[in-house]
């Protein structure tokens, strides 16, 4: 079983996005004392609080709790944008190292 890294992950996300415990509490509806306790690794984990924080950061519960997702990202879960629309002729070649022509 994986070890919880909730405090480490939460502190890292908050630092990366310059979010304070007060701002996170206000945005998620989780009491500020609970957010502080999560950051310190001292609180029991209420599912509704964890879910609110995961949604705020746009990550899975698994990522929030364990610091990583077990399932790799799928093409359907990755955000994409259209780069080109129309006709195109494309040739794909495989590179073969150390082979002379």
Biopython code that builds the backbone (N, CA, C, O; Angstrom):
import numpy as np
from Bio.PDB.StructureBuilder import StructureBuilder

atoms = [
    (1, "UNK", "N", (0.838, -1.182, 0.000)),
    (1, "UNK", "CA", (0.000, 0.000, 0.000)),
    (1, "UNK", "C", (0.884, 1.246, 0.000)),
    (1, "UNK", "O", (1.900, 1.304, 0.694)),
    (2, "UNK", "N", (0.483, 2.232, -0.783)),
    (2, "UNK", "CA", (1.245, 3.468, -0.878)),
    (2, "UNK", "C", (1.106, 4.292, 0.397)),
    (2, "UNK", "O", (0.070, 4.258, 1.062)),
    (3, "UNK", "N", (2.163, 5.032, 0.729)),
    (3, "UNK", "CA", (2.140, 5.915, 1.890)),
    (3, "UNK", "C", (1.582, 7.274, 1.482)),
    (3, "UNK", "O", (1.900, 7.788, 0.410)),
    (4, "UNK", "N", (0.750, 7.851, 2.345)),
    (4, "UNK", "CA", (0.150, 9.154, 2.070)),
    (4, "UNK", "C", (1.214, 10.245, 2.047)),
    (4, "UNK", "O", (2.079, 10.310, 2.920)),
    (5, "UNK", "N", (1.134, 11.084, 1.049)),
    (5, "UNK", "CA", (2.023, 12.232, 0.914)),
    (5, "UNK", "C", (1.183, 13.505, 0.833)),
    (5, "UNK", "O", (1.583, 14.483, 0.203)),
    (6, "UNK", "N", (0.016, 13.482, 1.475)),
    (6, "UNK", "CA", (-0.925, 14.585, 1.372)),
    (6, "UNK", "C", (-0.293, 15.924, 1.735)),
    (6, "UNK", "O", (-0.388, 16.880, 0.964)),
    (7, "UNK", "N", (0.346, 16.005, 2.888)),
    (7, "UNK", "CA", (0.924, 17.275, 3.332)),
    (7, "UNK", "C", (1.967, 17.772, 2.336)),
    (7, "UNK", "O", (1.984, 18.952, 1.983)),
    (8, "UNK", "N", (2.827, 16.881, 1.888)),
    (8, "UNK", "CA", (3.880, 17.246, 0.933)),
    (8, "UNK", "C", (3.286, 17.724, -0.390)),
    (8, "UNK", "O", (3.706, 18.746, -0.932)),
    (9, "UNK", "N", (2.316, 16.987, -0.904)),
    (9, "UNK", "CA", (1.684, 17.349, -2.174)),
    (9, "UNK", "C", (0.926, 18.662, -2.061)),
    (9, "UNK", "O", (1.045, 19.528, -2.927)),
    (10, "UNK", "N", (0.152, 18.810, -1.001)),
    (10, "UNK", "CA", (-0.638, 20.017, -0.806)),
    (10, "UNK", "C", (0.253, 21.245, -0.662)),
    (10, "UNK", "O", (-0.010, 22.276, -1.281)),
    (11, "UNK", "N", (1.298, 21.147, 0.142)),
    (11, "UNK", "CA", (2.227, 22.272, 0.309)),
    (11, "UNK", "C", (2.902, 22.633, -1.006)),
    (11, "UNK", "O", (3.072, 23.812, -1.316)),
    (12, "UNK", "N", (3.288, 21.623, -1.779)),
    (12, "UNK", "CA", (3.931, 21.858, -3.067)),
    (12, "UNK", "C", (2.992, 22.560, -4.046)),
    (12, "UNK", "O", (3.382, 23.522, -4.708)),
    (13, "UNK", "N", (1.749, 22.072, -4.134)),
    (13, "UNK", "CA", (0.769, 22.692, -5.037)),
    (13, "UNK", "C", (0.482, 24.135, -4.633)),
    (13, "UNK", "O", (0.393, 25.018, -5.487)),
    (14, "UNK", "N", (0.341, 24.370, -3.345)),
    (14, "UNK", "CA", (0.059, 25.716, -2.865)),
    (14, "UNK", "C", (1.223, 26.659, -3.161)),
    (14, "UNK", "O", (1.011, 27.813, -3.533)),
    (15, "UNK", "N", (2.440, 26.173, -2.997)),
    (15, "UNK", "CA", (3.616, 26.998, -3.283)),
    (15, "UNK", "C", (3.727, 27.293, -4.778)),
    (15, "UNK", "O", (3.975, 28.433, -5.170)),
    (16, "UNK", "N", (3.543, 26.264, -5.617)),
    (16, "UNK", "CA", (3.633, 26.436, -7.071)),
    (16, "UNK", "C", (2.640, 27.465, -7.579)),
    (16, "UNK", "O", (2.949, 28.236, -8.487)),
    (17, "UNK", "N", (1.456, 27.480, -7.001)),
    (17, "UNK", "CA", (0.384, 28.348, -7.495)),
    (17, "UNK", "C", (0.156, 29.582, -6.622)),
    (17, "UNK", "O", (-0.812, 30.319, -6.809)),
    (18, "UNK", "N", (1.059, 29.793, -5.671)),
    (18, "UNK", "CA", (0.990, 30.955, -4.773)),
    (18, "UNK", "C", (-0.385, 31.084, -4.109)),
    (18, "UNK", "O", (-1.006, 32.147, -4.131)),
    (19, "UNK", "N", (-0.837, 29.988, -3.525)),
    (19, "UNK", "CA", (-2.129, 29.949, -2.854)),
    (19, "UNK", "C", (-1.885, 29.833, -1.348)),
    (19, "UNK", "O", (-1.139, 28.960, -0.905)),
    (20, "UNK", "N", (-2.505, 30.700, -0.573)),
    (20, "UNK", "CA", (-2.387, 30.637, 0.876)),
    (20, "UNK", "C", (-3.436, 29.697, 1.447)),
    (20, "UNK", "O", (-4.391, 29.328, 0.764)),
    (21, "UNK", "N", (-3.252, 29.313, 2.702)),
    (21, "UNK", "CA", (-4.255, 28.453, 3.344)),
    (21, "UNK", "C", (-5.593, 29.176, 3.407)),
    (21, "UNK", "O", (-6.647, 28.561, 3.245)),
    (22, "UNK", "N", (-5.546, 30.471, 3.642)),
    (22, "UNK", "CA", (-6.781, 31.256, 3.710)),
    (22, "UNK", "C", (-7.504, 31.263, 2.360)),
    (22, "UNK", "O", (-8.717, 31.062, 2.296)),
    (23, "UNK", "N", (-6.748, 31.496, 1.286)),
    (23, "UNK", "CA", (-7.342, 31.530, -0.057)),
    (23, "UNK", "C", (-7.896, 30.157, -0.445)),
    (23, "UNK", "O", (-8.969, 30.065, -1.041)),
    (24, "UNK", "N", (-7.166, 29.097, -0.110)),
    (24, "UNK", "CA", (-7.631, 27.744, -0.421)),
    (24, "UNK", "C", (-8.909, 27.430, 0.361)),
    (24, "UNK", "O", (-9.852, 26.853, -0.180)),
    (25, "UNK", "N", (-8.927, 27.812, 1.618)),
    (25, "UNK", "CA", (-10.116, 27.588, 2.439)),
    (25, "UNK", "C", (-11.324, 28.328, 1.870)),
    (25, "UNK", "O", (-12.418, 27.769, 1.787)),
    (26, "UNK", "N", (-11.124, 29.562, 1.487)),
    (26, "UNK", "CA", (-12.228, 30.358, 0.942)),
    (26, "UNK", "C", (-12.732, 29.776, -0.381)),
    (26, "UNK", "O", (-13.939, 29.726, -0.617)),
    (27, "UNK", "N", (-11.817, 29.341, -1.236)),
    (27, "UNK", "CA", (-12.185, 28.826, -2.559)),
    (27, "UNK", "C", (-12.860, 27.454, -2.498)),
    (27, "UNK", "O", (-13.676, 27.121, -3.358)),
    (28, "UNK", "N", (-12.521, 26.665, -1.485)),
    (28, "UNK", "CA", (-13.028, 25.286, -1.419)),
    (28, "UNK", "C", (-14.131, 25.076, -0.386)),
    (28, "UNK", "O", (-14.849, 24.076, -0.437)),
    (29, "UNK", "N", (-14.268, 26.004, 0.542)),
    (29, "UNK", "CA", (-15.242, 25.821, 1.609)),
    (29, "UNK", "C", (-14.734, 24.941, 2.740)),
    (29, "UNK", "O", (-15.485, 24.609, 3.657)),
    (30, "UNK", "N", (-13.471, 24.565, 2.680)),
    (30, "UNK", "CA", (-12.845, 23.779, 3.742)),
    (30, "UNK", "C", (-12.367, 24.765, 4.809)),
    (30, "UNK", "O", (-11.716, 25.753, 4.468)),
    (31, "UNK", "N", (-12.665, 24.531, 6.080)),
    (31, "UNK", "CA", (-12.214, 25.463, 7.113)),
    (31, "UNK", "C", (-10.700, 25.681, 7.068)),
    (31, "UNK", "O", (-9.939, 24.748, 6.811)),
    (32, "UNK", "N", (-10.273, 26.920, 7.321)),
    (32, "UNK", "CA", (-8.847, 27.255, 7.247)),
    (32, "UNK", "C", (-8.036, 26.417, 8.239)),
    (32, "UNK", "O", (-6.914, 26.012, 7.935)),
    (33, "UNK", "N", (-8.592, 26.160, 9.410)),
    (33, "UNK", "CA", (-7.877, 25.340, 10.396)),
    (33, "UNK", "C", (-7.660, 23.920, 9.870)),
    (33, "UNK", "O", (-6.647, 23.289, 10.173)),
    (34, "UNK", "N", (-8.612, 23.422, 9.085)),
    (34, "UNK", "CA", (-8.491, 22.086, 8.499)),
    (34, "UNK", "C", (-7.427, 22.077, 7.409)),
    (34, "UNK", "O", (-6.634, 21.139, 7.320)),
    (35, "UNK", "N", (-7.408, 23.125, 6.577)),
    (35, "UNK", "CA", (-6.372, 23.230, 5.536)),
    (35, "UNK", "C", (-5.001, 23.275, 6.193)),
    (35, "UNK", "O", (-4.082, 22.584, 5.753)),
    (36, "UNK", "N", (-4.852, 24.077, 7.235)),
    (36, "UNK", "CA", (-3.571, 24.169, 7.952)),
    (36, "UNK", "C", (-3.171, 22.822, 8.536)),
    (36, "UNK", "O", (-2.004, 22.433, 8.482)),
    (37, "UNK", "N", (-4.148, 22.115, 9.093)),
    (37, "UNK", "CA", (-3.865, 20.794, 9.663)),
    (37, "UNK", "C", (-3.440, 19.815, 8.580)),
    (37, "UNK", "O", (-2.506, 19.039, 8.785)),
    (38, "UNK", "N", (-4.113, 19.837, 7.420)),
    (38, "UNK", "CA", (-3.707, 18.984, 6.290)),
    (38, "UNK", "C", (-2.269, 19.297, 5.885)),
    (38, "UNK", "O", (-1.475, 18.385, 5.650)),
    (39, "UNK", "N", (-1.935, 20.573, 5.803)),
    (39, "UNK", "CA", (-0.581, 20.987, 5.404)),
    (39, "UNK", "C", (0.474, 20.498, 6.394)),
    (39, "UNK", "O", (1.609, 20.208, 6.017)),
    (40, "UNK", "N", (0.085, 20.410, 7.662)),
    (40, "UNK", "CA", (1.011, 19.951, 8.696)),
    (40, "UNK", "C", (0.979, 18.432, 8.871)),
    (40, "UNK", "O", (1.772, 17.876, 9.631)),
    (41, "UNK", "N", (0.066, 17.766, 8.170)),
    (41, "UNK", "CA", (-0.030, 16.317, 8.263)),
    (41, "UNK", "C", (-0.694, 15.846, 9.543)),
    (41, "UNK", "O", (-0.465, 14.715, 9.974)),
    (42, "UNK", "N", (-1.526, 16.701, 10.171)),
    (42, "UNK", "CA", (-2.098, 16.386, 11.482)),
    (42, "UNK", "C", (-3.573, 16.043, 11.485)),
    (42, "UNK", "O", (-4.088, 15.674, 12.541)),
    (43, "UNK", "N", (-4.278, 16.138, 10.391)),
    (43, "UNK", "CA", (-5.730, 16.025, 10.445)),
    (43, "UNK", "C", (-6.239, 14.717, 9.858)),
    (43, "UNK", "O", (-5.633, 14.126, 8.964)),
    (44, "UNK", "N", (-7.378, 14.289, 10.397)),
    (44, "UNK", "CA", (-8.050, 13.159, 9.760)),
    (44, "UNK", "C", (-8.565, 13.650, 8.406)),
    (44, "UNK", "O", (-8.901, 14.825, 8.253)),
    (45, "UNK", "N", (-8.623, 12.776, 7.458)),
    (45, "UNK", "CA", (-8.944, 13.182, 6.092)),
    (45, "UNK", "C", (-10.416, 12.943, 5.786)),
    (45, "UNK", "O", (-10.841, 11.803, 5.595)),
    (46, "UNK", "N", (-11.184, 14.013, 5.741)),
    (46, "UNK", "CA", (-12.587, 13.904, 5.362)),
    (46, "UNK", "C", (-12.658, 13.883, 3.837)),
    (46, "UNK", "O", (-12.110, 14.773, 3.186)),
    (47, "UNK", "N", (-13.306, 12.907, 3.272)),
    (47, "UNK", "CA", (-13.360, 12.785, 1.809)),
    (47, "UNK", "C", (-13.865, 14.041, 1.107)),
    (47, "UNK", "O", (-13.339, 14.412, 0.058)),
    (48, "UNK", "N", (-14.876, 14.700, 1.670)),
    (48, "UNK", "CA", (-15.415, 15.884, 1.006)),
    (48, "UNK", "C", (-14.410, 17.042, 0.989)),
    (48, "UNK", "O", (-14.404, 17.841, 0.052)),
    (49, "UNK", "N", (-13.569, 17.137, 2.010)),
    (49, "UNK", "CA", (-12.535, 18.180, 2.024)),
    (49, "UNK", "C", (-11.444, 17.881, 1.005)),
    (49, "UNK", "O", (-10.993, 18.766, 0.278)),
    (50, "UNK", "N", (-11.031, 16.623, 0.966)),
    (50, "UNK", "CA", (-9.998, 16.225, 0.007)),
    (50, "UNK", "C", (-10.482, 16.413, -1.424)),
    (50, "UNK", "O", (-9.737, 16.892, -2.278)),
    (51, "UNK", "N", (-11.728, 16.036, -1.684)),
    (51, "UNK", "CA", (-12.291, 16.178, -3.021)),
    (51, "UNK", "C", (-12.355, 17.642, -3.435)),
    (51, "UNK", "O", (-12.032, 17.972, -4.576)),
    (52, "UNK", "N", (-12.763, 18.519, -2.537)),
    (52, "UNK", "CA", (-12.840, 19.953, -2.839)),
    (52, "UNK", "C", (-11.463, 20.509, -3.187)),
    (52, "UNK", "O", (-11.332, 21.307, -4.115)),
    (53, "UNK", "N", (-10.443, 20.096, -2.453)),
    (53, "UNK", "CA", (-9.090, 20.592, -2.731)),
    (53, "UNK", "C", (-8.537, 20.011, -4.027)),
    (53, "UNK", "O", (-7.876, 20.719, -4.787)),
    (54, "UNK", "N", (-8.800, 18.733, -4.288)),
    (54, "UNK", "CA", (-8.341, 18.123, -5.538)),
    (54, "UNK", "C", (-8.981, 18.816, -6.734)),
    (54, "UNK", "O", (-8.311, 19.092, -7.729)),
    (55, "UNK", "N", (-10.276, 19.097, -6.637)),
    (55, "UNK", "CA", (-10.966, 19.789, -7.732)),
    (55, "UNK", "C", (-10.411, 21.200, -7.923)),
    (55, "UNK", "O", (-10.255, 21.660, -9.054)),
    (56, "UNK", "N", (-10.116, 21.880, -6.826)),
    (56, "UNK", "CA", (-9.553, 23.228, -6.915)),
    (56, "UNK", "C", (-8.254, 23.216, -7.719)),
    (56, "UNK", "O", (-8.034, 24.082, -8.566)),
    (57, "UNK", "N", (-7.393, 22.230, -7.449)),
    (57, "UNK", "CA", (-6.105, 22.151, -8.140)),
    (57, "UNK", "C", (-6.197, 21.414, -9.477)),
    (57, "UNK", "O", (-5.214, 21.369, -10.217)),
    (58, "UNK", "N", (-7.348, 20.839, -9.799)),
    (58, "UNK", "CA", (-7.525, 20.143, -11.074)),
    (58, "UNK", "C", (-6.756, 18.840, -11.152)),
    (58, "UNK", "O", (-6.241, 18.475, -12.209)),
    (59, "UNK", "N", (-6.678, 18.139, -10.029)),
    (59, "UNK", "CA", (-5.962, 16.862, -9.987)),
    (59, "UNK", "C", (-6.884, 15.792, -9.410)),
    (59, "UNK", "O", (-7.962, 16.099, -8.902)),
    (60, "UNK", "N", (-6.456, 14.549, -9.492)),
    (60, "UNK", "CA", (-7.237, 13.447, -8.934)),
    (60, "UNK", "C", (-7.016, 13.362, -7.425)),
    (60, "UNK", "O", (-6.042, 13.896, -6.893)),
    (61, "UNK", "N", (-7.933, 12.686, -6.755)),
    (61, "UNK", "CA", (-7.757, 12.439, -5.321)),
    (61, "UNK", "C", (-6.481, 11.648, -5.063)),
    (61, "UNK", "O", (-5.753, 11.910, -4.105)),
    (62, "UNK", "N", (-6.228, 10.689, -5.923)),
    (62, "UNK", "CA", (-5.026, 9.861, -5.771)),
    (62, "UNK", "C", (-3.768, 10.720, -5.840)),
    (62, "UNK", "O", (-2.835, 10.526, -5.060)),
    (63, "UNK", "N", (-3.743, 11.663, -6.765)),
    (63, "UNK", "CA", (-2.587, 12.549, -6.880)),
    (63, "UNK", "C", (-2.439, 13.402, -5.624)),
    (63, "UNK", "O", (-1.330, 13.574, -5.119)),
    (64, "UNK", "N", (-3.536, 13.929, -5.125)),
    (64, "UNK", "CA", (-3.482, 14.766, -3.920)),
    (64, "UNK", "C", (-2.981, 13.968, -2.722)),
    (64, "UNK", "O", (-2.132, 14.448, -1.971)),
    (65, "UNK", "N", (-3.489, 12.772, -2.540)),
    (65, "UNK", "CA", (-3.149, 11.980, -1.359)),
    (65, "UNK", "C", (-1.771, 11.324, -1.457)),
    (65, "UNK", "O", (-1.011, 11.328, -0.489)),
    (66, "UNK", "N", (-1.449, 10.759, -2.629)),
    (66, "UNK", "CA", (-0.219, 9.980, -2.764)),
    (66, "UNK", "C", (0.883, 10.668, -3.571)),
    (66, "UNK", "O", (2.000, 10.156, -3.646)),
    (67, "UNK", "N", (0.584, 11.813, -4.172)),
    (67, "UNK", "CA", (1.605, 12.547, -4.915)),
    (67, "UNK", "C", (1.769, 12.108, -6.351)),
    (67, "UNK", "O", (2.575, 12.682, -7.084)),
    (68, "UNK", "N", (1.016, 11.096, -6.771)),
    (68, "UNK", "CA", (1.096, 10.620, -8.156)),
    (68, "UNK", "C", (-0.150, 9.811, -8.489)),
    (68, "UNK", "O", (-0.830, 9.291, -7.604)),
    (69, "UNK", "N", (-0.430, 9.719, -9.773)),
    (69, "UNK", "CA", (-1.539, 8.896, -10.234)),
    (69, "UNK", "C", (-0.992, 7.545, -10.639)),
    (69, "UNK", "O", (0.053, 7.461, -11.285)),
    (70, "UNK", "N", (-1.688, 6.490, -10.265)),
    (70, "UNK", "CA", (-1.248, 5.160, -10.649)),
    (70, "UNK", "C", (-1.484, 4.926, -12.135)),
    (70, "UNK", "O", (-0.666, 4.304, -12.813)),
    (71, "UNK", "N", (-2.598, 5.425, -12.631)),
    (71, "UNK", "CA", (-2.920, 5.257, -14.042)),
    (71, "UNK", "C", (-2.271, 6.367, -14.849)),
    (71, "UNK", "O", (-2.428, 7.536, -14.498)),
    (72, "UNK", "N", (-1.551, 6.051, -15.911)),
    (72, "UNK", "CA", (-0.976, 7.100, -16.755)),
    (72, "UNK", "C", (-2.074, 7.878, -17.473)),
    (72, "UNK", "O", (-3.182, 7.378, -17.667)),
    (73, "UNK", "N", (-1.756, 9.084, -17.857)),
    (73, "UNK", "CA", (-2.718, 9.922, -18.584)),
    (73, "UNK", "C", (-3.052, 9.256, -19.920)),
    (73, "UNK", "O", (-2.179, 8.701, -20.587)),
    (74, "UNK", "N", (-4.307, 9.319, -20.290)),
    (74, "UNK", "CA", (-4.734, 8.791, -21.572)),
    (74, "UNK", "C", (-4.916, 9.947, -22.541)),
    (74, "UNK", "O", (-5.001, 11.102, -22.123)),
    (75, "UNK", "N", (-4.975, 9.650, -23.812)),
    (75, "UNK", "CA", (-5.160, 10.675, -24.819)),
    (75, "UNK", "C", (-6.459, 11.434, -24.588)),
    (75, "UNK", "O", (-6.534, 12.639, -24.828)),
    (76, "UNK", "N", (-7.484, 10.720, -24.118)),
    (76, "UNK", "CA", (-8.769, 11.355, -23.871)),
    (76, "UNK", "C", (-8.714, 12.325, -22.690)),
    (76, "UNK", "O", (-9.501, 13.270, -22.638)),
    (77, "UNK", "N", (-7.796, 12.108, -21.739)),
    (77, "UNK", "CA", (-7.730, 12.960, -20.550)),
    (77, "UNK", "C", (-6.801, 14.159, -20.726)),
    (77, "UNK", "O", (-6.768, 15.048, -19.875)),
    (78, "UNK", "N", (-6.054, 14.188, -21.813)),
    (78, "UNK", "CA", (-5.117, 15.284, -22.057)),
    (78, "UNK", "C", (-5.829, 16.391, -22.841)),
    (78, "UNK", "O", (-6.510, 16.128, -23.831)),
    (79, "UNK", "N", (-5.658, 17.625, -22.380)),
    (79, "UNK", "CA", (-6.249, 18.747, -23.099)),
    (79, "UNK", "C", (-5.531, 18.934, -24.429)),
    (79, "UNK", "O", (-4.304, 18.858, -24.493)),
    (80, "UNK", "N", (-6.288, 19.176, -25.479)),
    (80, "UNK", "CA", (-5.706, 19.383, -26.800)),
    (80, "UNK", "C", (-6.299, 20.639, -27.429)),
    (80, "UNK", "O", (-7.330, 21.147, -26.988)),
    (81, "UNK", "N", (-5.631, 21.126, -28.460)),
    (81, "UNK", "CA", (-6.166, 22.240, -29.239)),
    (81, "UNK", "C", (-5.834, 21.999, -30.700)),
    (81, "UNK", "O", (-4.819, 21.382, -31.023)),
    (82, "UNK", "N", (-6.682, 22.483, -31.567)),
    (82, "UNK", "CA", (-6.475, 22.290, -32.992)),
    (82, "UNK", "C", (-5.309, 23.159, -33.463)),
    (82, "UNK", "O", (-5.252, 24.354, -33.172)),
    (83, "UNK", "N", (-4.392, 22.546, -34.185)),
    (83, "UNK", "CA", (-3.236, 23.258, -34.704)),
    (83, "UNK", "C", (-3.416, 23.560, -36.186)),
    (83, "UNK", "O", (-3.025, 24.627, -36.661)),
    (84, "UNK", "N", (-4.005, 22.624, -36.910)),
    (84, "UNK", "CA", (-4.167, 22.778, -38.347)),
    (84, "UNK", "C", (-5.424, 22.050, -38.781)),
    (84, "UNK", "O", (-5.752, 20.983, -38.263)),
    (85, "UNK", "N", (-6.118, 22.639, -39.733)),
    (85, "UNK", "CA", (-7.281, 21.993, -40.301)),
    (85, "UNK", "C", (-7.185, 22.113, -41.812)),
    (85, "UNK", "O", (-7.020, 23.216, -42.333)),
    (86, "UNK", "N", (-7.284, 21.015, -42.513)),
    (86, "UNK", "CA", (-7.191, 21.035, -43.971)),
    (86, "UNK", "C", (-6.450, 19.818, -44.494)),
    (86, "UNK", "O", (-6.236, 18.840, -43.779)),
    (87, "UNK", "N", (-6.073, 19.901, -45.734)),
    (87, "UNK", "CA", (-5.358, 18.797, -46.374)),
    (87, "UNK", "C", (-3.878, 18.928, -46.095)),
    (87, "UNK", "O", (-3.325, 20.028, -46.093)),
    (88, "UNK", "N", (-3.245, 17.796, -45.858)),
    (88, "UNK", "CA", (-1.813, 17.792, -45.613)),
    (88, "UNK", "C", (-1.251, 16.454, -46.080)),
    (88, "UNK", "O", (-1.884, 15.409, -45.928)),
    (89, "UNK", "N", (-0.062, 16.506, -46.645)),
    (89, "UNK", "CA", (0.631, 15.282, -47.018)),
    (89, "UNK", "C", (1.745, 15.106, -45.997)),
    (89, "UNK", "O", (2.551, 16.010, -45.781)),
    (90, "UNK", "N", (1.781, 13.949, -45.381)),
    (90, "UNK", "CA", (2.703, 13.712, -44.293)),
    (90, "UNK", "C", (3.449, 12.412, -44.530)),
    (90, "UNK", "O", (2.858, 11.407, -44.926)),
    (91, "UNK", "N", (4.742, 12.438, -44.287)),
    (91, "UNK", "CA", (5.552, 11.233, -44.417)),
    (91, "UNK", "C", (6.263, 11.021, -43.088)),
    (91, "UNK", "O", (6.890, 11.941, -42.564)),
    (92, "UNK", "N", (6.169, 9.833, -42.552)),
    (92, "UNK", "CA", (6.804, 9.501, -41.283)),
    (92, "UNK", "C", (7.864, 8.455, -41.556)),
    (92, "UNK", "O", (7.589, 7.421, -42.163)),
    (93, "UNK", "N", (9.070, 8.728, -41.107)),
    (93, "UNK", "CA", (10.169, 7.786, -41.277)),
    (93, "UNK", "C", (10.718, 7.398, -39.922)),
    (93, "UNK", "O", (10.701, 8.191, -38.981)),
    (94, "UNK", "N", (11.199, 6.183, -39.830)),
    (94, "UNK", "CA", (11.815, 5.696, -38.609)),
    (94, "UNK", "C", (13.313, 5.936, -38.701)),
    (94, "UNK", "O", (13.929, 5.629, -39.721)),
    (95, "UNK", "N", (13.897, 6.475, -37.658)),
    (95, "UNK", "CA", (15.342, 6.699, -37.623)),
    (95, "UNK", "C", (16.039, 5.402, -37.245)),
    (95, "UNK", "O", (15.646, 4.738, -36.286)),
    (96, "UNK", "N", (17.083, 5.035, -38.003)),
    (96, "UNK", "CA", (17.853, 3.833, -37.723)),
    (96, "UNK", "C", (19.293, 4.265, -37.419)),
    (96, "UNK", "O", (20.037, 4.638, -38.327)),
    (97, "UNK", "N", (19.674, 4.214, -36.161)),
    (97, "UNK", "CA", (21.014, 4.670, -35.807)),
    (97, "UNK", "C", (22.105, 3.757, -36.365)),
    (97, "UNK", "O", (21.932, 2.541, -36.453)),
    (98, "UNK", "N", (23.212, 4.357, -36.733)),
    (98, "UNK", "CA", (24.422, 3.644, -37.187)),
    (98, "UNK", "C", (24.226, 2.811, -38.453)),
    (98, "UNK", "O", (24.956, 1.842, -38.661)),
    (99, "UNK", "N", (23.278, 3.156, -39.286)),
    (99, "UNK", "CA", (23.101, 2.420, -40.532)),
    (99, "UNK", "C", (23.389, 3.372, -41.677)),
    (99, "UNK", "O", (22.824, 4.463, -41.744)),
    (100, "UNK", "N", (24.259, 2.963, -42.566)),
    (100, "UNK", "CA", (24.662, 3.798, -43.704)),
    (100, "UNK", "C", (23.672, 3.602, -44.842)),
    (100, "UNK", "O", (23.092, 2.527, -44.995)),
    (101, "UNK", "N", (23.484, 4.640, -45.630)),
    (101, "UNK", "CA", (22.584, 4.560, -46.776)),
    (101, "UNK", "C", (23.228, 3.903, -47.937)),
    (101, "UNK", "O", (22.603, 3.756, -48.988)),
]
sb = StructureBuilder()
sb.init_structure("model")
sb.init_model(0)
sb.init_chain("A")
sb.init_seg("    ")
for serial, (resi, resn, name, xyz) in enumerate(atoms, 1):
    if name == "N":
        sb.init_residue(resn, " ", resi, " ")
    sb.init_atom(name, np.array(xyz, "f"), 0.0, 1.0, " ", f" {name:<3s}", serial, name[0])
structure = sb.get_structure()
